[in-house]
Structure formats: structure tokens, C-alpha cells
Amino acid sequence: MPQMNQPRMSAPMPQKTALKPFIPRPDDVKFKVEIPDSLVGRVLGRLGATITEIQNTSGCEVKFSQRGEYVPGTQNRLLYVCGQPAGCKVAQQLILSKIEGDTGPELTWEQIK
């Protein structure tokens, strides 16, 4: 039987990683993709830790449309990615890996919509 006055153990809070500044360049590529609202949390992560990691690793700016702002007729939010082509490819792979999860099916970028 558990004791009544013991502190509750919970998962440790992730360390807040500083976001590296994004400096736009004239040869940057930009794209947007629809992400089901139910999967947005996987990309954002706790306290934004995952999206910050994606941005810092890829060197791209990655951001979602505002909460409640959906693609008309859907429950999908827009994910915007801007940066150098190689960095965007890295960001795309990191985003796909977060959406798939540890045991999820393999998805292609086109299947996210």
C-alpha cells in the first residue's frame, strides 16, 4: 500500500536549449506541409524542446501555424520550414522521425497530408 505523504515522482523537465538565431539568406528555400493537429505535439516536444532541437540541428527556421488555425476543411496545421536546401532536407527527416514515433509506420513526406 503506498504511503500518503510521499512526493510524487514525475518525468524530469527537459533542459531549455537556447535557440540559435536564424539568419535568412537570398538562396533559402521555403516550404509548408500540412500536419494533423493530433501530431503537432510530437514535433513541438515538451516546452518546445523538440522543435528547438530540429531548428538547431538543421539550421532552418521551423514553425507551426497558430493553435486553432487550420487548413480550411481540415484539422491540419501548417508547418513552415525555411533555410538552405541541405538543412531543409535534415529538418524534413527529423520531422518525419518525430511524427512516425518509435514504433509508427514508415511515412513519406507526401503521406502526411
N, C-alpha and C positions, 0 to 999 in steps of 0.2 A: 504494500500500500504506500503511495507517495506521501511524503511529508508536506504539510500545508505551507510552511513558510520558507521553502527553498526557492532561490531565484530561478527563474525560467531561463533555460539555455536556448539561444537562437543562433541562426547563422550570422557570422561576423559581417559587419558592414564593409563593403569594398572600399579600398582607399580611393579617394578622389584624385584622379590623374589630371594634371593640367593639360588643357587643350592647346596644342601647338597652333600658332596663328596660320591662317590660310591666306596666302597672297596670290590673288588671281593673276593669270598671265594671258596674253593675247591668244596663245595657241591651245588654251584649255578646251576640253570637250565637256559638254553638259548633256545629261540625260535624266529622264524621270521614268519611274516604274510604279505601277500600282501594287500595293502590298495590302492584303486583307488586314483589317483592323485587329483581328484576333492574333496576328503575328507581329505586330508592331513592338510589343514588349520584348520579344526575343532580340530584336535589333537594337532597341534602346538600352536594355540592360538596367540593372539596379542603379539608381541615381545617375543614369546616363553613362555608366562606365563602359558598356559595350560599344556604343556609337562613338564615344571618345577614342577608344582603342582603335576602331576601324579608321577613324579620321587620322589619327597619329601614325598608324602603320602605313596607310595608303598615301597620305599627303593630300587627300581630297577633302573637299567640303561635302558633308553628308547631312541632310536634314529632311525631316518629315513635314508634311502639311500639318496645320494646327489640329488639335484634338476636335473632333466633331466636323471637320472639313473633309468631306468625302468626294470621290469622283461621282458625278451625278448618276443616280440609279443604282449605286453600289454601296457597300460598307468597306470600300477600299480607300486607303490614304495614299497620297503620292509621296514617294521618296525621291528626293533630288540629289544628284551626285554631280560634282563639278571638280575638274582637275586635269592633270596630264593623262594622256591615254594609258600609259602603263599603270599609273596609280589607280585609275578608274577600273582597270581590269582586276587589280588587287582588291579594291573595295567591293566589286561585284562578287568575287569569290568568297570574301569574308562574310558578306551579307547573306549569300546563299547558304553558307555553312551554318550560320545562326538560325536561319529560317528552317532548315532541314532538321536541326537539333541533333542529338546524339544518335537517335535511332530512327529518324524520319527517312522517308524515301528520297532517292536522288531526284532533284528537280533541275530543270533548266531555267534560265532566265525568263524565257517566254512563257513557262507554265505558271509563273507567279500570279499573273493577272487573274 
